[in-house]
Amino acid sequence: MSTVRIEPLLHHYRRQKPSHRLPPSKHPLKLSSSFTAFPKKLVVSNGRSFCNFQPPTLSVRAASTDTATVEATEFADAFYKETFPLKRTEVVEGKMIVKLDNGKDAKNWVLTVGCNLPGKWVLHWGVNYVDDVGSEWDQPPSEMRPAGSVSIKDYAIETPLKESLSPVGGDTSHEVKIDVTPNSAIAAINFVLKDEETGAWYQHRGRDFKVPFVGYLQDDDNVVGATRALGAWSVFFFILGTLGKLSNVFVKAETSNSKDQESSSESRDPQQKTMRLEGFYEELPIAKEIAVNHSATVSVRKCPETTKNLLYLETDLPDHAVVHWGVCRDDAKRWEIPAAPHPPETVVFKDKALRTRLQQREDGNGCSGLFTLEEGLAGFLFVFKLNETMWLNCVGNDFYIPLLSSNNSIAVQNEVQSEDAQVPDRSRETNFTAYTDGIINEIRNLVSDISSEKSQRKRSKEAQETILQEIEKLAAEAYSIFRTTVPTLPEEIIAETEKVKVAPAKICSGTGTGFEILCQGFNWESSKSGRWYEELKSKAAELSSLGFTVIWFPPPTDSVSPQGYMPRDLYNMNSRYGNMDELKETVKTFHDAGLKVLGDAVLNHRCAEYQNQNGVWNIFGGRLNWDERAVVADDPHFQGRGNKSSGDSFHAAPNIDHSQDFVRKDIREWLCWLRDDIGYDGWRLDFVRGFWGGYVKDYMDASEPYFAVGEYWDSLSYTYGEMDHNQDAHRQRIVDWINATNGTCGAFDVTTKGILHAALERCEYWRLSDEKGKPPGVLGWWPSRAVTFIENHDTGSTQGHWRFPNKKEMQGYAYILTHPGTPTVFYDHIFSHYQSEIAALISLRNRNKLNCRSRVKITKAERDVYAAIIDEKVAIKIGPGHYEPASGPQNWNKSLEGRDYKVWEAS
């Protein structure tokens, strides 16, 4: 049995062994984001304290350095005590099954895919039709789709695996069953597994699992419903042939029968198509890395006999854990080796640090160590080493423990303690909360001042932009410190009080002024007229009068598909929507009407114009005449010679390798040409899941858009076909992508759309508040980067892949047009019977100066009603239930009312 390692798809994450903290102190030990600690109170090098955690406290009893027992009472007088939650990864093994057998009526076949590993598993799948040339993926017919399936674009389906108890041993397993009719022209089923908890896709270097049903013929001599096709041995070959490196999973494939299969294959006639389709059952050992939570507690006290510092460290990590440690004498945190004595089993590492194996605790749970440290040291620095590749650090930095005397008034990284220095944890927590709240309020007041008329008279436009850029830069930098798999709140990140110097270069915020209201200026059928630009131009004045500030145009380039999302020659602006001159004139007309214009840029993939020597379409034409080097190497269909993809694969066209310098250079120049020659003000970026957000930052820095938004669309979390209340993992993936762009680009808030669907369809309005009483979508975490919407050309229009609940559209618009984020209105809705209601909501938003950073206070989130107050100016309720805003400092006057929604304004 051979073992095949599965690699992550996101190749820009790399585990690195730690290097010592040498001058300058900006270079901490670099570790994988999977192996991170989140401290209750973290002291970092900029002098600020972050993160209030209340982890469980470990009991203090372990073997000391002199083999004596350290009792908890000995550290009752500790002047420092902190508990740090830790997270490591561990491999768990299970089984994956792929099974094909007869259905209940013996006419159909049932394909079963399952596994017994923990996780929220989703099958991402599609079919290949017999007569469909050049396309490996299509959506299956509706009768094949199991309950709970969700359409993805127009080429795939995602179906959650249902949890069940295994009949053998009672273990929990996950599986999904797909009915297959053999005579239905289905040539093959393609699929990959996806874990919703981690967002990981499990496939072999971009290649899909495949179960073929090819070359079949009806056999009148057999039972009705039976077909002739490739035998079970061929089905096994296709499945096993695709198993390999799949993200963070290991697959152990049986190899004992490979020779038999090869000889059997050679003996068969390759043209033979008359074998009976047979069922099969295959079990594949599979393993997955999962996160395991631990904690470590550090206590420091003075030794009354020697006045030295005694540092006691205990953890529930395995007893083979090693502490890689040193000390520093000032705030520069330069690692050095302290004077003896050192704990047992301590070795010197490269004359810069010590490594101490912790001793197993007497109760057998975890390990501990006692460190004796001389006076005059500023701090104790350490990381955990579990093995040669696994290190645990503190959010990308070394753990830092200040060594303070309990009788001195010493500043701890600019935080001054009182003379008795024995501040209880709760007091420190309260003081820290008050401190952070003050910083946050100062930033919010600054933003409010900028938008006030009084401030606008006092400050120049340049000064306002500079301050806003400073705030945005602080938020992006602070968020990058906390970037982990644990949800974060970028809008509430603490900024430094010292003034941050803004680089002379223009910083692109990705949010415009924050007061934008976006209109999607087309639907799926707009290309059919051949003169869409002319039609859209006639509506510029009307859209301006309705209060829109930005309009999103369709893809402008020559394209294989009429809608423009399969681009070919990027510099050819003659499309099904009109020609280049008409495009320029329409852009100018909207500028004259006071609207900014976004171009729809498809950067993930591009259709080739020529075939290579193997007959594969991967040679491009036009001004950007790229070859196979521009295509990612792990695209299974187009034989690219570039590097591996940095994102998910788009199956219908060659996926572009953005790691190539010549590709990025050409795209930067193309975007700048669109800005300068066509007149676009910004971008809507298609299918940004397909490539790393860091490349987007490069493109945004070069093209300097006024506004930019990416389409990061994947499935939400479901259990047994029902949407989970907690969608933090889903919005975290969107926030992570935004952060990878360094905040230069926002993203459509797919999380909010999905939650609105469930809340309105099922009358479960409690879903609109997360566990912390905040909006549950991206707008609850990073509102200035959340572009909210309820419908677009994919989800609605004539495609209807994920249509908003019928006759509840105005509840959706009442929500997004009063809440933070940048709201988007779909073309089909603004030019419908909803226009007057939408216009009234836009007017109310502008009148009250609600913006992408407005504050939301949720006042009610129950089964049949949701209510909130925004910026203390606007109150809203949606749902059939009753709500009236309570009278207080302000009086509330009802401004708008529609079907199951009301809006009030403060007077």
N, C-alpha and C positions, 0 to 999 in steps of 0.2 A: 504494500500500500504506500503510495507516494503522497507527500504533503505539498500543497501548492500555496504559497503565501499570497494574500490578497492585499493590494496596495490601495491607498486612498486615491480618490479621483481628484481631490484638490491638491495639486502638486506643489503649491506655493507654501504649504505647511511642511516643515522639516524638523525632525528631532535633532537637537544638537547637544553635544556634551558641553558641560559648563567650562567656562574659562574664568580665571581669577579676576577679581575686581581690582584692576590696576589703574593708575591715573591715565586719562581722566575717568571719573567715576560714573560716566554716562553709560558704560557698557556692562549691564548686569549679566548674570548667567542666563543664557538663552535656553529655553526648554520648550517642549511641545505644549500646545495649548490644552492638551488633554490632561496634563500633569500639573495642576495648578492649585494653589491654596488661596483661600479668600479669607483674610483675617478679620476678626472682629474689629480690630483697629490696626490699620496698616500705616506705618511711618515711612514715607517715601522721600526721595532725595530733594524734592522741591520744598520740603518743609511743611507739607500739608498732611493731615490725617484723613484717610478715606475708609469707607465701608464699616458700618455698624452691624456686626453679626452677633447673635446670641447662641453659639453652638453649645452642645452639652459638655459639661465639665467632667474631665476624667478624674478618677480617684487618684490621689498622689501616694503611691507606694511602689517602690522599685529598688533594685539593687544599686547601691552607690558605687563610687569609684574605689572605695576601700573595702568593698564587699559588705559593708554594713547596710542596714535597712534604713531608708529614708522615710519617715512617717510624715503624714500630712501636717501634723501639728508643728513639725520643725519649720515649715514654711508659712505658718499662720501670720508671721510678721513680715511677709514679703512686701517690698515696696513696688514691685512690678509683677503682674500676672496677666497673661493673655492666653486665650485659646484660639487656635487657628484651624479652621476646617481644611482638610486636605482631600484631594481627589486623585486617584490613580486608576489605571486600567488593568483589567484582568481578562484572561481568555476563558470563555465558557464554551463547551462543546455540545453539539446537538446533532440532529439529523435533518436533512432536507429531503423531501420525497417528490418525485415526479411520477405520476401514475396515469395510465390510460386503460380504461375498462368499459364494458358495455353499460349503457344506461338501463333504467328500469324496464323500458319497453323493448329492449334488445335491438332497437332500430338505430338509436343514437349511441354515440360514444361520449364518455365523460373524461375530461382531462383534469386531474387534481394536482395542484401544486401546494406544498405546505412545508412548514418547518416547526421545530419545537424549541427554538431559541426565544428568549424574551425580546419584546419589542412590539412596535405597532407596524405590522408588515402590510405593504400594499403591493399588489401585482400591477405593474405598468406593462400593458400588453396591446397587441394589435394583430391583425391577420394579413396574410398575403394571398390575394386572389389568383386563380389559375391564369387568367388572361391579362393580368395587370403587369405590364412590362416596365421595369425601371423603378418600381416602388416596392420596398420591402414591408412597409407598414401602412395599413389602412384600418379604419374603424370597423369592427365586426358588426354584423346585422344585429338589430335590437334584441332578437330572441336569444342570442348567445350571451348577452350581458347579464351577469349575476346582479342581484339586488345590491344597491349601494354604489354601483359603478358611476364614475364621473368621466365625462368626455374631456380630453386634453387636446386642444386645437381640433384639427380635423383628421388626425392620423392615429390616435391612441386612446386607450381607456385605462383608468386606474380603478382597481377594485380592491377594497380592504379584505385581508384574510381574516376569517372569523376564528375566534378563540373557542376551543373545545377541549374536552378531556379525552386523552388517548385511551382506547379500550384496553391497552396493555400497560399496566403499571399506574394508570391514573394520572399520567403527566399531562400538563397543559400543552396543547399544540395549536398551531394556526394553519388554516388551509382555506383554499378557495376552489370551487368546482366550476368548470366551464363545459356546457353541453355543446357537442360537435355533431353535426349531421354530415356523414361521409360524402353524400352526393350533392353537397351544397356549394361546390366550386371554391372551397377553402383549400388553398394549397399548403398553408403552414400557419402555425401560431407562433408569434415571436413574443418574448417577454423578458423583463428584467425584474428583480425584486428591489423593493425600496423600503427602508426603515424610516417611518415618519418621526421617530424619536430623535434620530440623528440627522435625517435628511440624506443619508448615504444611499447611493445607488450601487447595486451589486451586479456587475457585468464584467466581461472579460475584455479589458482594454477597449471598451466601447462596443464590443461584439455582443450580440444578444443571444439568450437561450432560444432554441428553435426546435419545434416539434413539427416535422413535415407530414403532409398528406398529399403526395404528389404522384402524378402519372397513373391515377386510378381509372378504372373502367368498370362499368356496370356488368355484373355477371348474372345472366339469367338463370344459371344452374344453381346459384346459391340462394340462401334465405334472403327474403326481401330486406333491404337495408344494408346488407353486407356489401362491401366493396373490395376491389382488388387494388392493392397499392404496394408500396415498399414494405418490407417485413419489419418485424419488431427490432431485428438486429440493426437496421438502418436508423430507426428512431433513436435507439440507444446511442449510435455513433454521433448523431447530430447533437444530442443533449450533452454527452460527455465531452464532445469536441469543443464545446463552448465554455466548459467550466474552467476556471482559472483564477486570475487575480481579480478579486471583486472587492474593492474598497477595503474596509477594516475587518473582513471576514476571511477565514481560512477554509478551503475546500479540500478534502482528502479523497482523491479519486482512486477507485479500484483499477489496478493495471494487470491483474492476473490473467484476465481473459483477452488481452489485447491481441495476442498472437492468433488466437482462435478466430477472433473477429477479422483480422487481416486476411487469414487464409480463406475464411468463408467469403470475404468480400471479393478476393481474387477469383474464386471459383464461380462466382455468379456472373451471369451475362449482364453487363451494364445497361442493356436495352430492355431487360426483362421487366415487365410492369404488371405481371399477372399474379403476384403473390397476394395472399389474403392479408388484410390489415389485422394485426393481432394486438391484443392488449399487453401491457407490460407494467411492472412495478420496479422502481429503482430507488434505493436509499443511498444517500450521499452524506457521509460524515461532514459536518460543517461546524465551524467555530467562529465566534464573534468576540471582539473586544468590548467589554462593558465598563462603565464607570463604577468605581467602588469608593464610597465616602469614608474618610477617616478624620481624625483630628489630632492635634498636638497642643499640649499645654506647656508654657514656659513660665517659671516662677524665679524671681531673683530676690535674694535677701543678703544682708550683711552678716558675715560671720563675727559674732561678738568677741571671739578670742583673737582673731588675726586681722579684723577689719577688711578682709578680702571679700569679694563678691562670690556668692555661691549661686550658681545657675542650675536649676533642676529642669530637665526636659523629659517629658513622658508622652508617649503616643501609643495608639492602638495599631500602628503599622506592624507588619511581620517582624519577627525578631532578628531577621538578617539585615534590617535597615542600618545604613551607615550615615552618620552625620558628617558632612563635608563642611568644615568650619574654620573660622579665624576671628580676629578682633581688629578693631580700628581705634585710633586715638583722636580723631576729629571728625567733622562732618563730611570730609572728603571720602570717608569710608574706604580707605586703602587697606586691603587685606594684609595682615601680618600674623606671624605665629606668636602666641603669648608665651610667657615664661612658664616653666614647669611649676607644679606637677600637672600632668595630663591624665585623663581617665585611662583605665585599662583598655587594651586592644586599640591603641591609637598609633597611627603611623603618619609620618611627614609626607606631604605631597608637593614635590617640586619647590621646596623651601618657601612656599607661599601660603600653605594651608595645612590643616590637619584633618585626618579622617579617623573617626571613632565609631566602632561598632557598638550599638546600644545593647545593653544587657536585658535579657528576658526578665519580665516582672515575676514576682513570686506567685502571683495568681495565674500566670501563664497567658494573660491577655495583654499582648503588646510588649513594649520594651521601654527603657528609660536610661538616663545617664545624668551624672552629677559633675559639673564643671567648676573648678576653682579658678577664679580669675583675679589677677592683681588689681590694685587700685590705680586710678588714673586713666582707665580705659573709657572711651566714649561709648562703645557698643560691641555687641556680639553678633557676628554675621554667620549665616549657615544656610545650607540646602540639604535635602535628603537625597541619598543615593540608594536606590533599591536594587539596581543591577547596572550593567554596562550601558544600557540604553534608556533606562527610566530614572529620571530625576524629578523631584518635586520642589517647586519654588513658590514664590509669593507673587502671583500676577506678573510674571516676567522679571521680577527682581529677587534679590536675596532676601531671606528673612533678616530683619534687623531688630535687635533687642537693645534698647538704651540701658546702659548700666549707670543708674543714678543712686546716689546715697539717699537714704530716707530722712536725713537730717539737713540736707542742703537745699537751697532754693536755686535750682538749675533749670535752664531752658532746655526743653526736649524738642529739638527741631522746630524752634520758635514757639512751642507750646509750653508756657510757664506753669509749674506746679507750685502749690502752696508749701509752706515750710514744713508741715508735718508730712507732706508728700504721700500720705496714705489715702488717696482719693478712692472711694468705693467705685466699682465698675459702673453702677447706676448713675452716680454723679458725673463721672466722665462722659457717660453716654448722653446725659442731659445737656451738659455744657457743649459737647461736640455737635449735638443736634441744633442747639440754639445758634452756634457759630455757623453751621452750614446753611441754616434757614436765613440767616442774615445775609450771607453771600448771595444766595439765590434771589432773595428779595431785591438786593441792590441791582443785580443784572436785569431782573424783570422791570424794576422801576426805570432803569436806563432805557430799556426798549420802549416802555410806555411814554417816556419823555420825548424820545425821538419822534414818535408818531403824533405827538400833540401839536396843535397849531402854534402854541407859544414857543415851543422848542424849534419849530421849523423857521420861525422868524429870527431866532437867535443864532442858529447854526447853519452853516452852509451845507449844501448837498454833499460836498466832498467829505465834510466832517462827519455827517451822519453815516455815510457809507463806510468810513474808516472805523467808526465805533461798532457798527454792525458786523463788519468783517472781523474785528477783534473778538467779538463775542462768539461768532461762528467758529473761528479758529480755536479758541479756548475749548469750546464744546467738543470739537473733533479730536483735539489732542488728548483731552481728558478721557473721552470715550475709548480711545485706542489703548489707554492704560488698562481699562477694565474689560477689554474684549475677551470674552470667554464664552463657554457654552451655557453659562448661567445668565438668565435675562438681566439686562441692565436698562437704566433709564437715562439716556444721553441728554435729555433736555434738563435734567436736574443735577448734572455733574458739577462739582465744585470748581470754580475758577480761581486762579490765583489773584490775590489782591494787588500784587505788584503789577505795574503796567507792562504788558507784553508788546515788544516792538513788532510792528506790522511790516512785512517785507515790502519793498517798493513795488514789486510785481503785483498785478491785479489778482486778488483772491476771488475765485468764483464761488459764490455761496450756493448756487443751485436752486435758490428759492426766489429769485427776483427781489421784490420789495417785501414779500410776505402777504400782500393783499391781493394776489392774483386770483382770478376766477377763470377757469379754463373751459373752452368749448371744443369738443371733438368735431371737426368740420367735415365728416364724411361717414358713410356706413359701408357695409360689405358690397352693396350694389352700385356704389357711386361711379365705378369705372365703366359701367355699361353704356352710359350716354356718350362717352367719348369727348365730352366738353364740360367736365365737372368744374374746372377752374372758372369758366365763364359763369356757370350757375352759382358757384360759391361767391364769386366777386359781387354779384347782385345783392347778396345778403350782408355785406360788410357793415353798412350803415345800421341795419336793423340789429345785428348782433352787438354793435357798439352801444346802441341805445338801450339794450337790455341789461347792460352792465358788465359784459364780458371784457376781460383785459388781454387774454391770450387765446389764440386759436391754433389747433393742431391740424396740420395738413396731412394728406395721405402720402405714402412713399412716392418720390418723384421720378425714379429712374426707370430705364428700360428693364423689363421683367418678364420672366417666363410665365408667371401667373398674372392675370389682368389686374389683380388687386395691388400688385407691387411688392409682395413680400417674398418673392423669389428673384432678387435683383441679378442682373447680368452685367451690363456695361454701366458702371457707376457714373460716368461723365455724360451719358446719353440721357437727357432730360425729356425726351419725347416718350410719354407714357400714355396709358389708356385714359388718363385724366385730362390730357391736353399736352400742348408742346411747351418748349422752354419759354418762348415769348409770352404765352398766356400765363404761365406760372409766375414769371417776373411781374407782369402787370397786376395779377391778383394779389401778390405779396405787397406791392406798392399801394394798392387800394386799401388793404387792411391797415397798413401803416398810416395812411392818411386818415383813417377812421379812428386811430388811436389804439389799435391792437397790435400786440407782438405776435409773431408767427413762428410756430415750431415745425421743423421738418421731421418726418418719420425716417430715421436712419436705421437700415438693416445692416448691422456690422458683424453679426455672428456667422452668416453663411452667404455664399454667392454661387450662382449657377455658371457653369463653364460653357464656353462656346465651341470647344473642340475636344476630341478624344485623344488620349495618349496611345502609345503603341500597343497597349493591351485592350484598347477599345473602351477605356474608362473615361468618363467625362470629368476631367480635372485640369484642363488647359483653358485659361481665361483669355478673353479678347478685349479689344478696346484699348484705351490709354493705359489701363492697369493690366497689362498682359502677363499676369502671374502664371507660374507653372505649379507642379505638384508640391513644391516646397511651401507653398502658401496654404496647403491643406494639412490639417492635423494628422499625425501618424496613426492614431487609434480610431479614426473614422472607418468603420468596417466596409463601407460601400465604395469609397472613392480613392483608395490607394494613395493617401497623402505621404509625403516625404518630409513633413515638418516635425515638430516636437509633439508630445502628447497634449491632449486637450486640457485646458484649465477649468473646464466646466462640463455641462451636460451636452449630449449629442443631439443635434437636430437631424432627423433621419432623411429628410427629403432633399437635401442639397449638401455640397461640400462644406464642411465646417472649417472656417478660416483660422489659421494659426497666428494669433496675435503676439506670440513671443518672438516672431521674426522681425528684425529691425526694419527690413524693407517694407513689410506689410504695415507696420505702425506709421512709418514715415509717409507712405502713400495715403493712408486713411487720414492722418493729420492734415495733409495738404488738401485732400478732398473736402473735409469738413470746413476748412478755412475758405476754400473756393465757394462752397455753398453759402457761407456767411457773407462773403464779399460780393460775389457775382449775382447770386439769386436773391439775397437779402434776408435769409432766415435769421431769427433772433435766438434760436435755441433748438433743443432736440427732444424728440420722443425716441428712445432707443428700444428696438425690438429684441425679444428673446435674450435678455442679458444673463440668464442662467447659463448660457453656453460658453462664457469666457469670464476670466477674472476681472473683478471690479477695479483692480489697479491699472489695467489697461485703459479703462474708461477715464480714470483720473488723468492719464496722459493726454487723451483726446480732448477732455474738457479744458485742461490747462492750455492746450494749443488753440482751441477754437473760441474760448472765452464766451460761452453762451450766457444769455440773460437768464435763461431758465432751462432746466434739463430734468427729464424723468425717464426711468428705466422700467421695462416690463419684466418683473421677476415674478412669474406665475407658476406655482406648483400647488399640490393638493394640501388641504388642511388635514387635521388629525381626526380620524373617525374610529369608532368602536362599534362593532356589529352594525355598521351602516349608518350610525347616528353620529353627528358631529360632537366632538368633545367640547366641554366648556372651556377648558384651558387650551388656548392656542398659542402659548408662549413659544413653543419650538418653531412654529410656522413663522410668526413675526420676527423671531430671532434670526432666521435665515435671511429675511429681507433686510433687517437692520445690519447684519454682518456684511451683506453686499454693499449697502450704502456706505458703511464705514470703510470698506476696501477702496471705495472711490475717494476717500478722505472727505466725504461730505460734499463733493462737488456736484453730485447728482442725487435727486430724490428718487422715489420709487412709488409705483402704484400700490395703494394699500389694499392688496388682495385679501388680507386677513379680515379687515373691516367689512368688505363686501360679503365674504363668506358667512361671517357671524350675523350680519343683517339678514341674509337669506334664512338662516335657521331661526332667528328670533321672530321674524315676521311670518314665516310659513307656519310655524308650530305654536305661535302665540307664547313664546318663551323669552320675554323681554329682559329677564334677569341675565341673559347672556351678554347684554351690552355693558356690563360692569365686570372687571376682572377681580381677582382675589384681593387686590389692594384698593378697590373702589375707583379705578381709573378706566378710561376707555380701553377695550380689550384688543384693539388693532395696533398697527404701527403708530397711529396718531396718539396713542397712549404712552408711547416710549420716546418717539422722535418726531413730534408733530411738524416741525419745520421741514422735514424731508418726506412726509407722508402726502401723497397725492391721492385723494379719495375719489371714488367713483362708484356708481351702481350698475353701469352698463357700458359696453363698447361694441365695436364691430365684430369681435369674436364671441363675446358672451351673449349678445343680443342680435339685432338685425335679422337677416335671413339665415344666419348660421345657428344662432340660439344654443351655443354650447353650454351656457350656464346662465340662463335667462333669469332676471330678477323676478321675485314673486309677482304674479299678475295682479293688477289693480292696487298694488302697494308701493308703486314707484314714488309717489309723493311723500310717503313716510320716509323713504330712503333719502330723498332730496332735502326734506326738512332736517334730517339728521346731519348730512354732510355740509349743507350750506349754512348751518349755525355753529358747527364744531370746528376746532382747529384742523390744521392740514390745509392743503390747497384743493378745493373742490373742482370736480370735472363734470360737465353736463354733456350727455350724449346727443348727437345731432338729431336722431329720431325723436327724442323727447322734447327738445326745445321747439321743434317745428311739428307740434302736435297739440292736442287739446290741453296738454299740461302747461303750455307756454305761459299763460297768465299767472299761474301759481308759482312756477319757477322764477319768473321775473319778479314777483313780489318778494320771494325769499332772497334773491340776489340784491334787491334794493334794500331790504332790511339788513343784510350782511354789510353792505357798503355804508349804510347810514350809521350803524353802530361801530364801524371800523373793526369788525371782527377780522382776524387774520390767522395765519398759519401757526402762530404761537399763542393764541388765545388760551385762557385758563378755563378748565371745565370742572364744575363741582356737580357730581352726580347726586341728585336728591332722592331718586326713587328708581329701583330696578327690580321689578316684581314680575309675576307671571304675565300680566296683561297690560303693563304700562312701564315705560321708561321716561324719566324726567331729569333734566339737568339745567344748571344756570351757567352761562358763559360770560366771563369777564364782568360779572355782576350787572350786566346790561340787558341780557336776553335770557328768557326762560323758555324751555321747549318741553313738550311731552309728545310721545308717539305711542300708539297702541290704543285699544278700545277702553282701557281702564281710566279711572278718574284721577285727575291731579290738578291742583291749583297752587301756584307759588305762594308761599307764606309772606305776609306783609312784614316789613322790617324797616331798615333805614330808607328803603325806596318803596314806592308804590308800583304795582304792576298793571299795565294796561294791555288787554288782548289786542294783538295786531293782525294775526293771521289765523285762519282756521280752515281745515280741510278734512278729508276723510281720515279719521283716526289720528289727526295731529293738530296741535295748537301751538302758537308762538306768542309770547308776551314781551313787551319792552318796558324797561324801567323808566320811571318819570321822576 
